Amino acid sequence: MEEHNDIQTQVFRQMTAEQKVQAAMRLYWSARGLKAAWIRNQHPNWTPEQVEQAVREVFANART
């Protein structure tokens, strides 16, 4: 596992700032998509608008 971390660290160090921002944005939107899927699973009768509002609330209240 340590070797994987070393490789990952090397890859991140070789990335440009723009590539790092793009990777962070992909992670962010992936997290939102996963949260939306979980909310839809928990509330199958909710409209897409209700799901999106719940996702917005979750991310607005997230702590850093």
Secondary structure, DSSP 8 states (H G I E B T S, - for coil): -HHHHHHHHHHHHHS-HHHHHHHHHHHHHHHHHHHHHHHHHH-TTS-HHHHHHHHHHHHHT---
